[in-house]
Amino acid sequence: MELSAWIQLMIGIPLVGFIVSILVPENQEKILSRVAFYTAGLNLLSVLVFLVFWALAGFEALNLKEFVLYKTEHFEFLVDFFFDRVGAVFVVIGAMLTFLITFYSRYYLHRESGYKRFFNTVLFFYLGFNITVLAGNFETLFIGWEILGLSSFLLVAFYRENYLPTRNAIKVFSIYRIGDVGLILAMWASHHLWHENITFLKLNNAELVSEHLAGHSGIGMFIALMLLLAAAAKSAQFPFSSWLPRAMEGPTPSSAIFYGSLSVHLGVFLLMRTFPFWENQLFVRILIGLMGLVTAIVSTMIARVQTSVKTQIGYASLTQIGIMFIEVAAGLEALALIHFAGNAFLRTYQLLVSPSVVSYLIREQFYGFVPKSKVQKSGFINRLTTSFYVWSLKEWNLDRFINQVVFRPLKTLGHKMDFLTYKSVLLYFVPSYLIGLTLLLIGYNLPPQIHSWLPLVFAFIALLMVLKSFTERKSARLSWTMLLMNHFWMVLAIAENENFSGEEIAMYLSGVIFFGISGLVVISWMKNNIGQSGLFEYHGYIRRFPFLGFLFLLSTLGLMGFPLSPTFIGEDLLFSHIHEDQYVLAFFAALAFVMEGIAAVRIFSRLFLGNKRQEPEVTLGDSLSARFNLNGTYSEVFKKSTFKNSI
Amino acid sequence: MKHHTKRHAFGVEETLHELKHFLPAQAPLKDFVHHNTLHAFQNLPFHQALKQAKTQVGYKGYLPLESYRNLYRDGKIKGVILKNVLEDHFGKAEANHWVVKLLDQKYQETQDSKVGSLRAHWKTDYHFNLDKVVHPFLFRILSAYLDQGISIWSFPVEATGFLEAIKGLQAQSFSSILKGKRALDLLYNPALTLEMLLEILVGNPDTYGWYLFDQQFAHPGWSGMVSVLESQPESLLDSKSICLEDVIKFECLLEIDALDQKFQENWNPIGHRFPYKTDELFENSPFEELDLVLQCWQEAYEWSYYDEVLAGISSVGGIPKSPDAPSFQALFCIDDRECSTRRHLEYIDPECATFGTPGFFNVEFYFQPEFGKFHTKSCPAPVTPKYLIKESANHKKLAKDAHFHQNSHSLLRGWVSAQTLGFWSAVKLVGNILKPSSSALEVSSFKHMDPKGTLTIEYQGLEEGGLQVGFKVEEMADRVEGLLRSIGLLEKFSPLVYLIGHGASSINNTHYAGYDCGACCGRPGSVNARVAAAMANHPKVREILGLRGIEIPEFTQFLGGLHDTTKDEIEYYDVDLLSPENLALHLENKPKFSQALDFNALERSRRFDTLKKNKPLRGIHEAVKKRAFSLFEPRPEYNHATNALCIVSRKSTIKGLFFDRRAFLNSYDYRKDPEGKALAKILGAAAPVCGGINLEYYFSRMDPDKLGAGTKLPHNVMGLIGVANGADGDLRTGLPYQMVEIHDPIRLLMIVEQYPEVVMNVIRANPATYEWIKNYWVHFVVIDPSTKTFLRFKDEGFVNYIPESHIEHLDHLKDKLMSTKENLPVYLIDSL
């Protein structure tokens, strides 16, 4: 058997485990934890066995062309896997930590509401992690990347009926999504650079890279910078650092595995994976090094003033990741890999034992307390240290910075559309869209100068729709409709740009229409049956309507082009029709794609999460038996999924 | 402005005073002591207090209505008891009518609490989420100021108070704490008063009080912590001075600043637009039908169990007492966890005698271990000792764990740590997960005191910090006499009398202090047991006791020990001082204790879901022990969960009854205390201690969101003083849900065996105790020794109570024990 075929096992085991865990009923704690435990364990075992064979074969980089998901004349969506030293380290560490965490959580989460949800999400995360680190090209990596983003959202919002976890989950998701812009644009540009789906194996070929980059240094730089953006957001580098401590809202083991160890190191992975590509771009290397340096310095200062254990560990971990960026930039791959492994274990362990810090440090203090002697410093130095203290306490205002630079302008733009209502949208945009569409279909002659502007104008309208949806508060229905319309306008824009075949359009829109309508049905149902449609606050309907919530989550995912709806491939297709020199159009499209995700998740969160609704109360377990008492008579689905959901 | 004589405007001063009374009174984690969570309402009768707490602050004091109905359907609330409760309240004629309401009537349960409603207008009418802007920074800076050792850079300004510190920070830093000029000017105004700030924020003096309540109850955890630290600053080892008023002032400044930034100083004070009246906040809320329904359900729930207990006591037959002294005597703590230990011990050696008494063994002192820089209180929390016991030991090494060292948080040393320590942590993690064992991280009760060290028990003329080091002989005799008289052990001394304190062991447990002995102020009782034993062995003390009528034979020796309730192990102290005969006896007794502990672990294991039961006795005990040092085990033991009873009687009165570890047992012999002097002492301690434990469990279970700490899994330690959810959350007070999940929320039933007149005199003489009983924060029943009938406390008098239940008789407890994880009824048992 060919060695590369083994890679399938490393994806297949988590996939099967994830699917099985979904099928296990909620109250079967033992089976659920076993599934997770054996999935991680089996995978760890298979990886270790594989490593032996791999070593015998001389540590040769492997590529596995899995299958072509979609193909047209000029476009191919290829799922491809790749295994080398970097992937090996990440896969092994990932398998070990997931294995330990599933074992740990099996007892730790006992009797916790959402036991099943936890293991589902962890396995989903693990699947995404493996896809990402084993991906052989950008498209495949992006699938994993999206899964990681979603599972992070779900785990931060694990206590989904509480306000802060929900809010912070949206925050984490939003920053991740900013990183996605980088990845999408990098994919788009590399399509144009290579005229194919470049595999990471080919990227390792230095001659090939330098040959292609010759004469295209601009686009080369662009790709590198976009990759850096994606890596920085995922690894919470400066200036994106503030999401990391806020992600520590879930149960301790999930914080440990995600934000202490695996997820947060993936930016480092992306850089190592694409290293051959930017190896010879000195500017990029300096930039990466600087970013790492600033992150390391700033976050070590923030870590020093933290008074909560978990945020301190988070920032301390970040400091090391900053240094890893420097190491990667300097080309010290082996060192960075060792550093990653050590840091991942260290932070996981520190987070897991973090509750012990109270008794431990108090004991140390009890036996070894020395009152602090105030060292008299000169006025200026004193002033400087105090300032650094205050700045660090304020986390160097990074949170506000991102808000003001990224989200505030977008919101302002969105608010410009405040005159719109559900009806006026139908009134203005549907007819104008139809006119645009008819004109396109019947063929017409516009002066080329005007025509060349059309895609841009339409894409901007699409973007405005998304932004309006993002800022809409009065009506969930309007917000959702705008998201739907965005896709249509975007298709129109691209169709004006280049010949976008009917088949391709169908590919793109089928997902949008299907999931758009299903979401609309859910919203309308809620509006009609419980009079609920505003987005002013978090409503937390998940406990009352868990099944509906799940449906809506699926719709949300489908609409935002999660790898579950054909729109995911459609997005990629759509970008392939944007020309190499159309940076603005690409930027609009990417921004619309990103904000679409944020807006959609926001609607979902506001409707279903973040609030502990009083109405139907589930009694707290009066004994240890797996028995539950419910108020009133709801469906069986409700009973199952609300079991022990009282906390 | 005073229109009515009744109405009075709440001044700021008065509001502050009220606030401190109402805010949660939970000390920093290391000093965690159980108390009545709703202490602010204790002046009201129980059910009225719950109603008041609900309308005023939104606390839930009952189960949801539907839960009671389900309990009834499951037979946990008994029909006959429900009928009795209803007839008692409404008379026979009306009772039927109420049964229908209790079982079928639909009620609207939604009612918003008063506190919080005023400040809600910031969001609804000003469209400004003030809390979102102010809270995170306020918490951060408060936590930074109070931090006990998590941060590496400590708070840079030394000051006499919180607001002074803020001023210092503002003055010395390039980065401003407040943004707007108005707020900054106010901060620097030397004559700044809270009224000035409230005038800007609220505008209307009538509303000030309400606003402050709203504001502080938006983060009761931090405010409560500040208020506790203001009144007991010694709780912080690294002392910081702070007062609630300063914090409120700073919060008002932050709010003014945030509003100024948002609306440019031209916003209308909230009290102008919404003139809430502060006195309405404290108005009594009228009882509604639903309240009565819930009250009746709760009472029926409680009496369904109490009735069994009383029926059990009445079915205990007289056991012929042997005239000889018991094989050995053992004094345990009153703690409900010792209830089963004593039972097992008595079945293993039927000739022995056990006693229950508060686990500080009537010796109150501060304890300072060798190398300790501080001393800790070792007696019930309300007592303030005048004595210090110091330990001297040769060698006591603190176990260390480099993972907690701050090195790993810095830049370069962190870099080294990650590549070295990082791999070591992988090994440790695998080790602990696959094979949990003792480590530096655990809290172990046996490590509280060095058994090989010596204690300064006798006074040698030394004083330290206003405390007398050691006790004088006379003082020792007083304490030993008090101990023996309270439990009625005045004659027939065995050769060996054990004094067994208790403590707990756990790991990854922020609430560890709540697991140790409550009578020792949340510490293990080892020192007390050892000190009390040494006192009782002192020849001069024996002499004095002899003069006072307590003859302890010369061959009798007292032996201290500590029971680790998590691991179920006992450690004995000063065994080398035993006479050879007694040593031989002790060696005979030791296996009996270990056997009892094996059984005890077995009995506890039935509650542990994740523990495999198909093992031999020893194996189960080993598995139970492992819970004490498994990182992933959020429930090392269930602590006081399911507690429901406090029985003050002779052992013979309850001999053979199975209480399922739900009873605090205090030995008391009414025949030896005709005037009730000892009883007064017992009740003075038992009501607040046992009642406090019971109510903390009750409320944490009833309202895990507001009165409990919620699930402990996402808890994040803040400044070593408290836990919060996530990074920006408020401190959580009360007990984590994992501690109370199996607790049936019922009040404590105190049962006292003594003549009712004596009891009535005793409880009325102590107003603090009487408040607990009079307002029904505990139920109270007297066993009249002359008639063996029960008298229940009601409306400041006693009424007869005749139990309805029948008690099952079991030959072997073991057959029944492992059949279910749930609470078991009261049984009369013959053997293990």
Chai-1 contact restraints between the chains, C-beta under 6 A:
chainA,res_idxA,chainB,res_idxB,connection_type,confidence,min_distance_angstrom,max_distance_angstrom,comment,restraint_id
A,L100,B,L429,contact,1.0,0.0,6.0,A-B,restraint_1
A,L100,B,I433,contact,1.0,0.0,6.0,A-B,restraint_2
A,F103,B,I433,contact,1.0,0.0,6.0,A-B,restraint_3
A,Y104,B,I433,contact,1.0,0.0,6.0,A-B,restraint_4
A,Y104,B,F632,contact,1.0,0.0,6.0,A-B,restraint_5
A,Y107,B,T610,contact,1.0,0.0,6.0,A-B,restraint_6
A,Y107,B,F632,contact,1.0,0.0,6.0,A-B,restraint_7
A,Y107,B,E633,contact,1.0,0.0,6.0,A-B,restraint_8
A,Y108,B,F632,contact,1.0,0.0,6.0,A-B,restraint_9
A,H110,B,T610,contact,1.0,0.0,6.0,A-B,restraint_10
A,L164,B,G726,contact,1.0,0.0,6.0,A-B,restraint_11
A,L164,B,G729,contact,1.0,0.0,6.0,A-B,restraint_12
A,P245,B,A727,contact,1.0,0.0,6.0,A-B,restraint_13
A,R246,B,A727,contact,1.0,0.0,6.0,A-B,restraint_14
A,M248,B,G726,contact,1.0,0.0,6.0,A-B,restraint_15
A,M248,B,A727,contact,1.0,0.0,6.0,A-B,restraint_16
A,E249,B,G726,contact,1.0,0.0,6.0,A-B,restraint_17
A,P251,B,L713,contact,1.0,0.0,6.0,A-B,restraint_18
A,P251,B,P714,contact,1.0,0.0,6.0,A-B,restraint_19
A,A296,B,L411,contact,1.0,0.0,6.0,A-B,restraint_20
A,T300,B,S410,contact,1.0,0.0,6.0,A-B,restraint_21
A,T300,B,L411,contact,1.0,0.0,6.0,A-B,restraint_22
A,A303,B,H409,contact,1.0,0.0,6.0,A-B,restraint_23
A,R304,B,I152,contact,1.0,0.0,6.0,A-B,restraint_24
A,R304,B,W153,contact,1.0,0.0,6.0,A-B,restraint_25
A,V305,B,S151,contact,1.0,0.0,6.0,A-B,restraint_26
A,V305,B,W153,contact,1.0,0.0,6.0,A-B,restraint_27
A,Q306,B,S151,contact,1.0,0.0,6.0,A-B,restraint_28
A,T307,B,S143,contact,1.0,0.0,6.0,A-B,restraint_29
A,T307,B,A144,contact,1.0,0.0,6.0,A-B,restraint_30
A,T307,B,D147,contact,1.0,0.0,6.0,A-B,restraint_31
A,T307,B,I150,contact,1.0,0.0,6.0,A-B,restraint_32
A,T307,B,S151,contact,1.0,0.0,6.0,A-B,restraint_33
A,T307,B,G719,contact,1.0,0.0,6.0,A-B,restraint_34
A,S308,B,N716,contact,1.0,0.0,6.0,A-B,restraint_35
A,S308,B,M718,contact,1.0,0.0,6.0,A-B,restraint_36
A,V309,B,V717,contact,1.0,0.0,6.0,A-B,restraint_37
A,K310,B,N716,contact,1.0,0.0,6.0,A-B,restraint_38
A,T311,B,A727,contact,1.0,0.0,6.0,A-B,restraint_39
A,A316,B,H409,contact,1.0,0.0,6.0,A-B,restraint_40
A,T319,B,L411,contact,1.0,0.0,6.0,A-B,restraint_41
A,T319,B,G414,contact,1.0,0.0,6.0,A-B,restraint_42
A,Q320,B,G414,contact,1.0,0.0,6.0,A-B,restraint_43
A,Q320,B,A418,contact,1.0,0.0,6.0,A-B,restraint_44
A,I323,B,W415,contact,1.0,0.0,6.0,A-B,restraint_45
A,I338,B,Q419,contact,1.0,0.0,6.0,A-B,restraint_46
A,H339,B,A418,contact,1.0,0.0,6.0,A-B,restraint_47
A,H339,B,Q419,contact,1.0,0.0,6.0,A-B,restraint_48
A,G342,B,A418,contact,1.0,0.0,6.0,A-B,restraint_49
A,G342,B,Q419,contact,1.0,0.0,6.0,A-B,restraint_50
A,G342,B,G422,contact,1.0,0.0,6.0,A-B,restraint_51
A,G342,B,F423,contact,1.0,0.0,6.0,A-B,restraint_52
A,N343,B,A418,contact,1.0,0.0,6.0,A-B,restraint_53
A,N343,B,G422,contact,1.0,0.0,6.0,A-B,restraint_54
A,F345,B,G422,contact,1.0,0.0,6.0,A-B,restraint_55
A,F345,B,S425,contact,1.0,0.0,6.0,A-B,restraint_56
A,F345,B,A426,contact,1.0,0.0,6.0,A-B,restraint_57
A,L346,B,A418,contact,1.0,0.0,6.0,A-B,restraint_58
A,L346,B,L421,contact,1.0,0.0,6.0,A-B,restraint_59
A,L346,B,G422,contact,1.0,0.0,6.0,A-B,restraint_60
A,L346,B,S425,contact,1.0,0.0,6.0,A-B,restraint_61
A,Y349,B,S425,contact,1.0,0.0,6.0,A-B,restraint_62
A,Y349,B,L429,contact,1.0,0.0,6.0,A-B,restraint_63
A,Q350,B,H403,contact,1.0,0.0,6.0,A-B,restraint_64
A,L352,B,L631,contact,1.0,0.0,6.0,A-B,restraint_65
A,V353,B,L441,contact,1.0,0.0,6.0,A-B,restraint_66
A,P355,B,N508,contact,1.0,0.0,6.0,A-B,restraint_67
A,P355,B,T510,contact,1.0,0.0,6.0,A-B,restraint_68
A,S356,B,L441,contact,1.0,0.0,6.0,A-B,restraint_69
A,S356,B,I507,contact,1.0,0.0,6.0,A-B,restraint_70
A,S356,B,N508,contact,1.0,0.0,6.0,A-B,restraint_71
A,V357,B,V717,contact,1.0,0.0,6.0,A-B,restraint_72
A,V358,B,L29,contact,1.0,0.0,6.0,A-B,restraint_73
A,V358,B,T510,contact,1.0,0.0,6.0,A-B,restraint_74
A,V358,B,V717,contact,1.0,0.0,6.0,A-B,restraint_75
A,V358,B,L720,contact,1.0,0.0,6.0,A-B,restraint_76
A,S359,B,V443,contact,1.0,0.0,6.0,A-B,restraint_77
A,S359,B,Y512,contact,1.0,0.0,6.0,A-B,restraint_78
A,Y360,B,F404,contact,1.0,0.0,6.0,A-B,restraint_79
A,L361,B,G149,contact,1.0,0.0,6.0,A-B,restraint_80
A,L361,B,L720,contact,1.0,0.0,6.0,A-B,restraint_81
A,I362,B,K30,contact,1.0,0.0,6.0,A-B,restraint_82
A,I362,B,L720,contact,1.0,0.0,6.0,A-B,restraint_83
A,Q365,B,G149,contact,1.0,0.0,6.0,A-B,restraint_84
A,Q365,B,L237,contact,1.0,0.0,6.0,A-B,restraint_85
A,F366,B,G372,contact,1.0,0.0,6.0,A-B,restraint_86
A,F366,B,F374,contact,1.0,0.0,6.0,A-B,restraint_87
A,Y367,B,F371,contact,1.0,0.0,6.0,A-B,restraint_88
A,Y367,B,G372,contact,1.0,0.0,6.0,A-B,restraint_89
A,Y367,B,L398,contact,1.0,0.0,6.0,A-B,restraint_90
A,F369,B,L237,contact,1.0,0.0,6.0,A-B,restraint_91
A,F369,B,K373,contact,1.0,0.0,6.0,A-B,restraint_92
A,R383,B,Q172,contact,1.0,0.0,6.0,A-B,restraint_93
A,T386,B,P156,contact,1.0,0.0,6.0,A-B,restraint_94
A,T386,B,Q172,contact,1.0,0.0,6.0,A-B,restraint_95
A,T386,B,S173,contact,1.0,0.0,6.0,A-B,restraint_96
A,S387,B,S173,contact,1.0,0.0,6.0,A-B,restraint_97
A,S387,B,F174,contact,1.0,0.0,6.0,A-B,restraint_98
A,S387,B,S175,contact,1.0,0.0,6.0,A-B,restraint_99
A,Y389,B,W153,contact,1.0,0.0,6.0,A-B,restraint_100
A,Y389,B,P156,contact,1.0,0.0,6.0,A-B,restraint_101
A,V390,B,S173,contact,1.0,0.0,6.0,A-B,restraint_102
A,V390,B,S175,contact,1.0,0.0,6.0,A-B,restraint_103
A,W391,B,S175,contact,1.0,0.0,6.0,A-B,restraint_104
A,L393,B,R140,contact,1.0,0.0,6.0,A-B,restraint_105
A,Q614,B,T110,contact,1.0,0.0,6.0,A-B,restraint_106
A,E617,B,P64,contact,1.0,0.0,6.0,A-B,restraint_107
A,T619,B,P64,contact,1.0,0.0,6.0,A-B,restraint_108
A,T619,B,S67,contact,1.0,0.0,6.0,A-B,restraint_109
A,S623,B,E822,contact,1.0,0.0,6.0,A-B,restraint_110
A,L624,B,D609,contact,1.0,0.0,6.0,A-B,restraint_111
A,L624,B,I742,contact,1.0,0.0,6.0,A-B,restraint_112
A,L624,B,K821,contact,1.0,0.0,6.0,A-B,restraint_113
A,N629,B,N70,contact,1.0,0.0,6.0,A-B,restraint_114
A,N631,B,E66,contact,1.0,0.0,6.0,A-B,restraint_115
A,I647,B,T711,contact,1.0,0.0,6.0,A-B,restraint_116
A,I647,B,Y737,contact,1.0,0.0,6.0,A-B,restraint_117
